[in-house]
Amino acid sequence: MPRIDLRSDTVTHPTPAMRRAMADAELGDDVFGDDPTVNALEERAAALLGKEAGLFVASGTMGNLVAQMPTWTGARRRSPAPRATW
Ligand SMILES: Cc1ncc(COP(=O)(O)O)c(C=O)c1O
């Protein structure tokens, strides 16, 4: 299988250098903002995209939920009887 397969992020295989980088990464508790690797990744992503901050999530499903949550909570705050947005 080729190293880069753009059908999905889940079918691309990491190179040996990528595996080494993962194994050697500095670790910490991201809940407390103490993971230097996650902090660096979030800062780099924010800078690349011209955003104030970045947020790393550990799965695609988590990303989908985080993206939807402001819609749900915003709808609740605007009206005591929230209208469905989906
Ligand atoms: C938009 C989207 N949602 C969900 C998933 C599922 O990801 P996971 O198995 O990491 O939750 C993917 C996987 O690539 C995705 O692209």
The ligand as an SDF file (V2000), in Angstrom:
LIG
                    3D

 16 16  0  0  0  0  0  0  0  0999 V2000
  -15.7500   13.6710    9.5800 C   0  0  0  0  0  0  0  0  0  0  0  0
  -15.3350   12.4240   10.3280 C   0  0  0  0  0  0  0  0  0  0  0  0
  -16.0990   12.0320   11.3600 N   0  0  0  0  0  0  0  0  0  0  0  0
  -15.7660   10.9160   12.0720 C   0  0  0  0  0  0  0  0  0  0  0  0
  -14.6730   10.1600   11.7490 C   0  0  0  0  0  0  0  0  0  0  0  0
  -14.3740    8.9560   12.5730 C   0  0  0  0  0  0  0  0  0  0  0  0
  -13.2040    9.1610   13.2680 O   0  0  0  0  0  0  0  0  0  0  0  0
  -12.9080    8.4300   14.6710 P   0  0  0  0  0  0  0  0  0  0  0  0
  -12.9680    6.9760   14.4230 O   0  0  0  0  0  0  0  0  0  0  0  0
  -11.5120    8.9160   15.0000 O   0  0  0  0  0  0  0  0  0  0  0  0
  -13.9190    8.9100   15.6870 O   0  0  0  0  0  0  0  0  0  0  0  0
  -13.8520   10.5450   10.6850 C   0  0  0  0  0  0  0  0  0  0  0  0
  -12.6670    9.7610   10.3280 C   0  0  0  0  0  0  0  0  0  0  0  0
  -11.8490   10.1490    9.5360 O   0  0  0  0  0  0  0  0  0  0  0  0
  -14.1920   11.7080    9.9510 C   0  0  0  0  0  0  0  0  0  0  0  0
  -13.4350   12.1410    8.9290 O   0  0  0  0  0  0  0  0  0  0  0  0
  1  2  1  0
  2  3  1  0
  2 15  2  0
  3  4  2  0
  4  5  1  0
  5  6  1  0
  5 12  2  0
  6  7  1  0
  7  8  1  0
  8  9  2  0
  8 10  1  0
  8 11  1  0
 12 13  1  0
 12 15  1  0
 13 14  2  0
 15 16  1  0
M  END
$$$$
